[in-house]
Amino acid sequence: MQMKSLIFGNAPRPNVHSTKAGAGGGSTGSRWRGLTGWSVGVCCAGVALAGLEAAAADSGAQGREITLEQAIQMALESNLDVQIQRFEPMISQFNLSSSLANYYEPQLGFNVFHSFRSQPGGVDEFGRDVGNREVETDSFGGQPFIQGNAPSGLSYSVQASTSGTSSSNPGFPASDVYSGDWRIQVSQPLLRDALTDSGRVNIKVNKKLLKISELGLVNQIMATVSRVEQAYYNLIAARENVTVVETALELAETTLTQNRKKVEVGTLAMLDEKEAESQVATSKADLISAQRNLAVQENVLKGLLTDDFAALQSTDLVPAEKLIAVPVALDLQESWRLGLSQRPDLQQAKLDLERMNITLKFQKNQLLPQLDLVGSYGQSGFSGGGGPFAPTPSYSRAFSSLGQNDNPSYTIGTTLSVPLGNFGPRARHKAAQAQSKQTILQLKQLEQDIMIQIDDAVKRTQASFDRIEATRQARLFAEAAWKAEQQKLDNGKSTSFLVLQFQQRLTAARFSEISALAEYNIALSQLAVFEGSTLEKHRLNVNFE
């Protein structure tokens, strides 16, 4: 037994390769072993299609034989629904990366300023009387900083600044002052936003949405595989129906030829010849309808296999397999267990409930007062403004003073904020509670729907299997009856009218048998979808990188 793994990374299309699996393979895999076991390694669908095209080119034929395995491979490579859905996990991954970056990625910045001020006389900024003389002050500086968040909700910022001020006024020497400092500030929520906040909620929600989108892709793959399977069976049935009608037309034409000869020799009435002609015309009309239905079923399958319909439009797809009825042990309880444990849509609903609970927890947290522990620590340095005998001011002296740890500063405290009424958060919390309860009921409804779907599918599958034997017996009896009536006609003991009726009954019986075989295989495919076991049935495994 082999499992085929579909690895989904950043490529627009999945890569397919084979991986060995143990003989056990799981209960579901064992269940389907007799029906669709694949003994060959999986190659790329494009390779499979290229092989078909090469074979057709060698033979010069327009018809191309295709197995169910090849059809599924081609669909996994080129089906447009799968390609479209493939981008959903990629988009969700980018959204998750964006939310992580928005919350945890540090922000680096730099502020630069320059200002100039001219003021009339009086007292300058150093308290000196300048009379009526004009004072000019020129300031400049910069402030680099970095800020961000920690997983606990703590916010931090680290900043440094440097500035210089030059003042001049007539009658006094120029005065330059330089300063520099650095500071660390932190704020840790203790109540509201302590365990969760909007940024962390967004990250958690996006993680759930990523898993939901991955399950959505798995669900689309399962649906596509099942649709290919059903279209393949319908195509087989359509081709066999054409064969049945062609056989019926041959029988009707043979009967018409015989009747004309008998009419010519006078052993048969003209009415019998007209009845035979009517049957030939009816069979020709039936053949046209059957051929049209065959073309429709081919297009259905082609639409599932390719993203370039024009390339396959003129190609006749010929199924390499026949409709057979492989008995499968049906167990309603086991089918329920599978459906309730591995249906992608049910897993999506459970993840959606988890997503709602994340929002509910956040809204409950927002009812609490805002209590934050805040603190800061920093150092500052200064040079200038020390009188006429002081050292010449400079940035280097300011930075030297900063490095001597002579001017530390720190703060620590708490900030409390209590909204009056808190009506907005209360309303949002109640809305989140209502949505969570609604989602729980929707999940329960989906579980019930799944059980009903599986129960109907099991009964439909069993009825379809039982119908196969009944239609087979009906076809055998119709063949025997037609042969007996034909022999009676040859012996002159029956009429052409009765033989034509038995031919019609035989054709209808053959149609019914083909329909029953197709319905049974389609019912098995639908049951696998309702159980969520389509991938196991076809030995496929989906992984995300």
N, C-alpha and C positions, 0 to 999 in steps of 0.2 A: 504494500500500500504506500502511496506517496501523497504527501500534502504539498499543495502549491501555495507558496507565500507571495502575496502582493505587498511589496515594500513601498510605502508612500513617504517620500522625502520632499524636497523642494522642487523636483522636476514637475513639469506640467502634466506628465503622464506617468502612470505606475510602471515599475519594472516587475517582471514575472520570472520567478525561478523556482526550481524544485528543491524540496528538503525532505529527507527521509523521515518517516514516522514509524513508531512502533506498531506491531501487529494489532495491538488493542485498539488504538485510534479513537477511543471513546465510544460510548454506547450509540451515539447518533451515527458516527461513521460506520460502525459495524452494521447498523440497521440498513443502511443504504448500499452496502457493499455489492450485493448481488445485482442491483439495478444499474449503477453507473460507475463501477470501478474503472479507473483509468490506469493502465499499466505502462504508459509511456511518459517520459519526462515532458514537462511543459516548456515550450519554446515561445518566443515572442510572437504575438498575434500577427505582427507585420510579416514575420518569417512564414507563418502559416499561410497568409494570403498570398505572399510571393510564390510559395510552393504551388498553390492552386493555379495561379496565373501561368507559371512555367509549364505545369502539366497540360493546361489547356492549349498553350502555344505549341507545345510539341505535337499534340494530337490534332491541332487545327479545329477543335470543337469549341462551340459556344457554351455547352453545358459543363459545369464544374462540380465534381463530387465533393461533398463536404460532410464531415462528421459533426456530431453534437459538440464534441470536445473542441474542434477547430472553430466552430461557431461561437462558443463561449469565449475562447481566446481572442478572437477578432473583436468581439463586443467589449471585452475588458480593455482592449487597446484603443478602440476607435469610437465607441458609443458616445454620442454627444451628451447625453444626460450624465454619464459618468464623468466626462471631461469637465462639464459645467460644475457638478457637485464637488469635483476634486479641488476646486479653488476655495471652497468654504473653510476647510481646516487651515489652509494657508493664510486666509484673511484673519481667522480667529487667532492664529499664532502671532501675526503681526500686531493685532490689537492687544494681545497679552504682553508682548514685548514693549509696546508703547506705554501701557499702564505701569509696568515695572519701571521703565525709564522715567516716567513722569513723577513717580513717588520716590524712588531710591537714587536716581542719578543726581549727583551733586551739581549745583549751579555755580559757575565761576563767573565773576563780574569785576568790573573796574569802573570807578567813577573818577572823572577828572574835572576840575573846575578852575576858573580864573575870574576874579572880580576886581573891579576898580570903583572907588568911591571918592568923590570930592565934596568937601563940606566947608561951610564958612567958619570964620574964626570963633574963638571961645576957648573951650578946653578940649585938648586932643584926647585920644584914647588912653594915654598914660597919665592923665590928670594935670597936664601942664597948661598953663595959661598962655594962649597964643594970640590973645587980643583979637584984632580984626583980620588976622592973616589966614589965608585959605590953607586947609590941611588936605593932603591927598594920601589915600591908603590903597595899596596894590596887594592883592592876596591871590595865592595860587596853591594848588595841592592835588592830591590823588588818594583814592581809597580802593584797594583791591579787596575782594571778599569771596568766600566760598560758603555755601549753605546747602542743607539737605535734610533728609529724614533717616531715622534708624528703624529697624523692624519693630521695636517696642512702641513706636509712635513718637519717640523723642525727636524734636527738631533742633538743629544746631546751626550755628553760623560762626565763622572765623573771619575776622576782618582786621585789616591794618590801615592806617591812614598817615599821611604826612602832609604838612602844609607850611607855607611861608608867608609872612606879611611884612611889607615894606611901607613905612610911613615917612612922609617928608612934609616939612613946613618951613617957611622962611624964618631964619633966626635960630633954628635948632638943628643939630646934626641929624642925619637920617637914622631912623630906628628900624632895625630888622629883627624879626622874631621867627624862629623855626621850631616846629614841634613834630613829634611822631608818636604813635601809639599802636598797640595791637590789643585785641579783645576776643575772648571766646564766650559765646552766649548759648545756653541750652534751655529748653522748655520741655518738661515731661508731663503729659496729661495723667492725672490720677483717677479721675472719674469718667466724665464724658471724653470720648476718643482715646481712652486708655487701652482697651483691648481691641478696639476696632475703630476705624475712621473711614471717611469716604474714599481715600486713596487705597487703603488696604482692602476695603470692600470691593472696589473696582477690580483689583488684582484677583481676588478670590472668585468673583463672578466671571471674569474673563477666562479663568482656568476651567470653570464649569462649562462655559460656552465653547471652549476648545474641544473638550471631550464630547459635548453634544454634537458639534459639527463633524467630528470624526465618526461618531455613530451614525450621523446622517449620511455620510459617504458609504459606510458599511451597508446601511439600509438601501441606498441607491444601487450598490453593487448587487446585493441580493435580489432586488426587484428586477434589475436588468438581466441577471442570469436566469431568473425564473421566466421572464418574458421571452428571452431567447429560446429557452427550453420549450415553452408552450408554442411559440411560433414555429419551431422546428417540427414539433409533432403535428401541428396543423398543416404544415407544408407536406409532410409525408402523407397525411390523410387526403389532402387535395390531389396529390399525384396518384394515389391509389384509386381515388374516386374517378379520375380521368380514365384510368385503365379499366375500371368497371364499366363506365359508359361506353368506352370503345368496344369492349367485349359485347355489351348489349346491342350496340349498333351492328356489329358483325353478325350476331345471331338474327337480328331483325332483317338484315340484308339477305342472309342465307334463306330465311323463311320466305322473303319476298321473291327471291329467285325461284325457289321450289314452287311457290304458288302460281307464278306466271307460267311455268311449264305445264302445270296441271290445268290451268285455265285454257292454255293453248290446245291441249288434247281433249278438253271438255270434261275432265273429271273433277273440276272444282269451279264453284260459282265465282262470278266476277267480284262479288262482295268481299270474299276472302282476300282477293288480291288488293282491294282498296284498303282493307283493314291492315294488311301487311305494309302497304305504302304509308299509311298513317303512323304506324309504329316506327318505321324508318325515319320519317320526318320528326317525330317526337324525340327519338334517340339523338338525331343530329342537333336538335335544339338543346337537349340535355348536355350534349358534349360541348357545345359552345358555352353554356353556363358553367360547366365544370372547368373548362380551360380558363375562362375569365376568373373564376374563384382561385384557380391555381396561380394566375398572374398576381392577383391581389395578395395572396398569402406569401408569395415570393417577395413582393415589395415590402410587406410587413417585416420579414426577416432581414432583408437588405437594409431597411431603415434602422434596425437595431445593431447591425454589424459594422457600419461604416459611417464616417463623417463626410464622405464624398460619394453621394448616391450616383452621380453621373458615371463614375468609374465602374460601377457594378450594374448599371441599368440594363445593359444589353446582355448580361451574363445570366444564364439559367443555372440556378443553384439546385443541385441534385442531391438530396439526402442519401448518405451512404448507409443508413440504418433503416430497419423496418420497425413497424409498430408491433411490439410484443407486450405480453402481460406477465410481468414478474411478480409473484406474490410477495407481499410485504406484511409483516406482523403488525397489526394495528393495536395500540394500547392507549386508550384515552387518557388514563392517569399519567402515563409517561409523556404523552404529547403535551398535556397541561403543564407538567413540570418543565419541559423544554421551553414552551412558549413564555411561561412566567419567569424564566431565569435568563433567557438569552435573546429575546426579541429586542432588536435595537431601538424601536420606538418606545418600548416600555422602559428600557434603560435611560433613554433620553428624558422621559417623563419623571423618572426618579431623580435624575440630575437636576431637572428644572425645579423639583421640590427642594432639593438641597440649595439651589441658588436662591429660592424664595426665603428659605430659613436664614441664609446669610444676611439678606436684606432685613429680615425681621429682627435678627439679633442686633444689627446696626441701629435700627429705628428705636429699639428698646434702650440701647445705650445712650441715645440722644436725649432721653428723658432725664438723664442725670444732670446735676449742676456741673458747670465748668470749673474744675479745680486743677490748677497746673502748678507744678513745682518749677521755679525758674531760678536761674543762677548765671553769674557771669564772672569772669576774671580777666584782668588785663594789666598792662604796663604802659607807662607814658614817659616821654622824654621831652626836654625843652632846652632851647638855647636862645639867648637874647634878652633885651630889656633889663640888663643889670646895671645900667649907669655908664658914665664915660670911661671908667677904669675897668670895666668887665671885659672878658675875652671877646674877640670878634665872633658874632653869632654865625653859625653854619649848620648845615644839615648833619655833618659828621659829628659835631658836638651834641646835637640833639639825639642822634642814634647812639652815641657813646653813652649818654645818660640813660637811654632806654635799656641798654644792655647791662647796666649796673644794678638793675632791679631796685632802684631807689624810690620809685613812685608806683607801687602796686595799687590796684583797686579791685574790689570784688563786691558782688551782691548775691544774696540768697534770700528766697522768700516764696510765697505762694500767691496765686491770683485766683480769686473766687468770683464766679459770675453765676447768678441765679435768675433766670428769666421769670418775670411776673406772669403767672397764668400758664405759660408753656403750652399754649393751645396748638400751635403749629406742629411741634414734635408729637404731641398726643394724637392729633388727627392722623399724622403720617404713620404712627405706630399701629393705630387701629386699622388703617387701610392695609398695612402689611400683614396684620393678623388675618384679615378677611381674605386677602389674596392667598395666603398660605393654606387656609381651610378650603378655599375653592380648589386649589391645586391638589390637595389630598383627595377630594371627592373626584376630581378629574382622573387622578391616578387609579382610584378604585373603579371608576367607570371603564377605563381602558383595560384593566385586568379582567373585568367581567366580559367586555367585548371580545377579548382574546380567547377566553374560555368558550364563549359561544361560537366564535369563528372556528376554533379547533374542533369543537363538537360537531358542527355542521360539516366540516371538511372530512372528518373521520367517517361520518355516516355516508357522505357523498362518495368517498373513495371506496368504501365497502360495497355500496350499491353499484358503483361503476364496475367494480371487479365482478360482481355477481351477474351484471348485465352482459358482460363479455361472453360468458358461457351460454347464457340464454340466446344471445344473437348468433353465436356460433352454431348452436343446435338448429335455430330457425333457418340459417343459411344452408346447412346440410339437408334439412328437410325440404327446403325450397328447390335445391339442386336435384334431389331424388324425385320430387314431384314433377319438375320440369322434364327430366329425362324420361320418366314414365309416360307423361302426356305426349312427349315427342314420339316415343315408340308406338303409342296408340295411334297417333296421327299417321305414322309410317304404315301401320297395319290397317288404316282406313276406319279406325274405331273412334276417332276424335275429330275435332275441327281445328282449323287454323286459328280461329278466334280464341279457343281455350289455350292453345299453345302460347300465343302471344301474351295472354294474361299471366300464365305461369312464368314466362320470361320476365315480365314486369315485376312479379313478386320476388323472383330470384335477384333481380337488380336491386330492389328495395332492401332485401335481406343482406346483400353484400354491403350496401351503404350503411346499414345499421351496425353491422359487425365492425366496419372500419371506424365508424363514429364512436362505438363503445370502447374500442382500443385507444383511440385518441383521448377520449374523455377520461379514461382511467389514468393514463400517464399525465395528463394535465392536472387531474385531481391530486395525484401524488406531488406534483410540483407545487400546487397551491397549498397543500398540507405542510410541505417543508417551509414555505414562506410564513405561514401562520405559526409554525413552531419556532421560526428563526433558525432553522437548521439547513438552509440552502447551501451555505458555504461548506459545511461538513459533508453534505451529500455529494458535492462535487470536489471534495478534497482540496478546498481553497482556504487559505489562511491570510488574513489582512493584518499587516503590521505597519506602525507609523514610526518614522525616525525623526 
